[in-house]
Amino acid sequence: MRQIPSAARLLSVAALPLALTACSFSTPNAAPKAAPKAAAPAAGSSAAAAAPAADPDKGLLTGKQLKAALAPVSFFPAGFTADPEDARDTGERYQLPATAEVPTPDCTKLGGTSWTEITGITGVSFAQNAYVNKNSSEEFAQEIDVYRGTTATTVLDALGKISKACPSYTDGDTHAKVTVTEKPLAGVGDGAWTITQTSTAWQGGTTLVAARVGTSVVTVLVSSSTDTGLPGGTKLTKQLVASLTGKA
């Protein structure tokens, strides 16, 4: 029904720790009674500091891999074409994650394709695109974000509380009130939520769906002129979950 370009992604700057080098001293003119044994490197020594740190992104899917997991053009109904302005991904590299404090959620982000930004949490890789029917202004938007550790669970938990923080908001296009309702979606991924948006100024409605698959969070936006968007949103989410199962 409408499309709001996603906001620019945030990058954080990582602080680099300083390695302390310990000095060793020997006593002059003293002959050793036996061959000296190699001492284990003390904590903070240059030898210890030289040990490579574990890669926090090891095993996580890249943007290139996520792009391949998105639903293909053949999935969408006739009349829908790709919107080139909404197609983007992180490629083969990872970006630094970031977490911004969000004391008051910006509920209007629910009207955009990258609505996960309402949580203030940015992952290390992502891929997204959208398909639009120019004749009806209907839209299918799909996105997959990948996070380190258990952050994907944190993100999904936050998305599961959206309707409490945003029971309604004002649509930027029609300036009408949008009502937000939410419920769990059983049997999809490692947990899923559907968020339905309706307004007396709209013909039809918009449904957002979020589902977790391991370290990935799938998010979908479907706007429809004939229903709330729930059937199409559920179908697209299941497609993305199936493409990630065993990989994420």
C-alpha positions in Angstrom: 0.0 0.0 0.0 2.9 2.3 0.6 6.6 2.0 1.0 9.0 3.9 3.2 12.7 3.5 2.4 14.6 1.8 5.2 16.9 3.9 7.4 20.7 3.7 7.0 22.3 1.0 9.1 24.4 2.0 12.1 28.0 0.9 12.5 29.8 1.0 15.8 33.5 1.5 16.4 35.2 -1.3 18.3 37.8 -0.3 21.0 41.1 -2.1 20.5 42.8 -3.3 23.8 46.4 -2.4 24.4 48.7 -5.4 25.0 51.2 -5.0 27.8 54.7 -6.5 27.3 56.5 -7.8 30.3 60.3 -7.6 30.6 62.5 -10.4 32.0 65.9 -9.8 33.8 68.9 -12.2 34.5 71.4 -12.1 37.3 75.0 -11.2 35.9 78.0 -13.4 36.4 75.9 -16.3 37.6 76.4 -19.6 35.9 73.2 -21.7 35.6 73.3 -25.1 37.4 71.0 -26.6 34.8 69.6 -25.7 31.5 66.8 -23.2 32.1 63.2 -24.3 31.3 61.0 -22.2 29.2 58.6 -20.3 31.4 54.9 -20.2 30.5 53.9 -16.8 29.2 52.4 -14.7 31.9 49.0 -13.1 31.4 49.5 -9.8 29.7 52.8 -10.9 28.1 53.5 -10.3 24.5 53.3 -14.0 23.8 49.9 -14.3 25.4 48.7 -11.1 23.6 49.8 -12.5 20.3 47.3 -15.4 20.5 44.6 -14.8 17.9 41.2 -13.9 19.2 38.3 -16.1 18.3 36.3 -14.8 15.4 32.8 -13.8 16.7 31.4 -14.0 13.1 32.7 -17.5 12.4 30.0 -19.7 10.9 27.5 -16.9 10.5 25.8 -16.5 7.1 27.0 -13.6 5.0 24.9 -11.1 3.1 25.6 -13.0 -0.1 24.3 -16.2 1.3 21.3 -14.5 2.8 20.5 -13.0 -0.6 20.4 -16.5 -2.1 18.0 -17.5 0.6 15.4 -14.8 -0.2 12.3 -15.9 -2.1 12.8 -15.8 -5.9 10.6 -13.9 -8.3 8.7 -17.0 -9.1 7.3 -17.1 -5.6 5.3 -13.9 -6.0 1.9 -13.5 -7.8 1.7 -12.3 -11.3 1.9 -8.5 -11.6 4.6 -8.1 -8.9 8.1 -6.8 -10.0 11.3 -6.2 -8.0 11.9 -2.8 -6.6 15.6 -2.1 -7.3 15.8 0.7 -4.7 14.9 -1.7 -1.9 17.4 -4.5 -2.8 20.6 -4.4 -0.7 22.8 -6.7 1.3 26.2 -6.8 3.1 27.9 -9.0 0.5 30.7 -11.3 1.7 31.8 -9.1 4.6 30.4 -8.6 8.0 29.5 -5.3 9.6 30.0 -4.4 13.2 26.9 -4.9 15.3 25.4 -2.0 17.2 22.8 -1.6 20.0 21.2 1.8 20.4 19.1 2.7 23.5 15.5 3.1 22.5 13.6 4.4 25.5 10.6 5.3 23.3 10.1 3.3 20.1 9.5 5.1 16.9 6.3 3.4 16.0 6.2 4.9 12.5 9.0 2.5 11.6 6.3 -0.2 11.4 5.3 1.4 8.1 8.7 0.8 6.5 10.3 -2.3 5.0 13.2 -2.4 7.5 10.9 -2.3 10.5 13.3 -4.3 12.7 15.2 -1.1 13.3 12.5 -0.3 15.9 14.5 -2.5 18.3 17.7 -0.4 18.0 19.7 -3.6 17.4 21.8 -4.1 14.2 23.2 -7.4 13.2 26.4 -8.4 11.4 24.9 -9.3 8.0 21.6 -8.9 6.1 19.9 -9.1 2.8 16.6 -7.6 1.7 14.4 -6.8 -1.3 10.8 -6.0 -2.2 8.3 -6.8 -4.9 5.6 -4.3 -5.8 2.4 -4.3 -7.8 2.4 -0.9 -9.4 -1.3 -1.2 -10.4 -2.6 -1.9 -6.9 0.3 -0.5 -4.8 0.5 -3.9 -3.0 3.8 -5.0 -1.7 5.9 -8.0 -0.5 9.1 -7.0 1.4 11.5 -9.6 2.8 14.6 -9.3 4.9 16.9 -11.6 6.8 19.3 -10.3 9.5 22.0 -12.3 11.2 23.3 -11.7 14.8 26.1 -12.9 17.0 25.5 -15.2 19.9 22.0 -15.2 21.3 21.1 -11.7 20.1 18.6 -13.1 17.6 16.5 -14.3 20.5 16.7 -10.9 22.1 15.5 -9.3 18.8 12.6 -11.6 18.4 11.6 -11.1 22.1 11.6 -7.4 21.5 9.5 -7.7 18.3 7.1 -9.8 20.2 6.3 -6.8 22.5 5.8 -4.2 19.7 2.0 -4.0 20.1 2.4 -3.1 23.8 4.8 -0.3 23.0 2.9 0.7 19.8 -0.8 -0.1 20.0 -1.3 2.5 17.3 0.5 5.2 15.3 -0.2 7.9 12.7 0.4 6.9 9.1 2.7 9.4 7.4 0.9 9.1 4.1 -2.8 9.3 5.1 -2.3 11.0 8.5 -4.8 8.4 9.8 -4.6 6.3 12.9 -3.2 2.8 12.4 -4.2 0.1 14.9 -1.6 -2.5 15.7 -2.4 -6.0 16.9 0.0 -8.9 17.5 -0.1 -12.6 18.2 2.3 -15.6 18.1 2.6 -17.7 15.0 2.9 -21.4 16.1 5.1 -23.9 14.3 7.2 -21.5 12.3 11.0 -21.5 12.9 12.3 -21.2 16.5 9.5 -18.8 17.3 7.4 -16.3 15.3 5.0 -13.3 15.6 2.5 -11.7 13.4 1.8 -8.0 13.6 -1.3 -6.8 11.8 -1.9 -3.1 11.0 -5.3 -1.8 9.9 -6.8 1.7 9.4 -10.1 3.1 8.4 -8.3 5.1 5.7 -6.8 2.0 4.1 -8.3 -0.5 1.6 -7.1 -3.8 3.0 -4.3 -3.9 5.5 -0.6 -4.6 6.2 0.9 -7.6 8.1 4.4 -7.9 9.5 5.8 -11.3 10.4 9.0 -12.0 12.3 10.5 -15.5 12.8 13.8 -16.7 14.2 15.9 -19.5 12.7 19.0 -20.0 14.8 21.1 -16.8 14.6 18.9 -15.3 11.9 15.7 -13.3 12.1 13.3 -13.3 9.1 11.1 -10.2 8.8 8.3 -9.8 6.2 6.0 -6.9 5.3 3.0 -7.6 3.1 0.4 -5.0 2.2 -2.8 -6.1 0.5 -5.8 -4.4 -0.9 -8.0 -7.4 -0.5 -7.2 -8.7 3.0 -5.0 -7.8 6.0 -1.9 -9.3 4.4 -1.7 -12.1 6.9 -2.1 -15.0 4.4 0.7 -13.7 2.1 2.9 -12.7 5.0 2.6 -16.2 6.6 3.3 -18.0 3.3 6.4 -15.8 2.6 7.8 -16.3 6.1 7.5 -20.1 5.9 9.3 -20.0 2.6 12.2 -18.0 4.1 12.3 -20.2 7.2 12.5 -23.3 5.1 15.4 -21.9 3.0 17.4 -21.2 6.2 16.7 -24.3 8.2 19.9 -26.2 8.8 22.0 -23.3 7.6 21.5 -20.4 10.1 
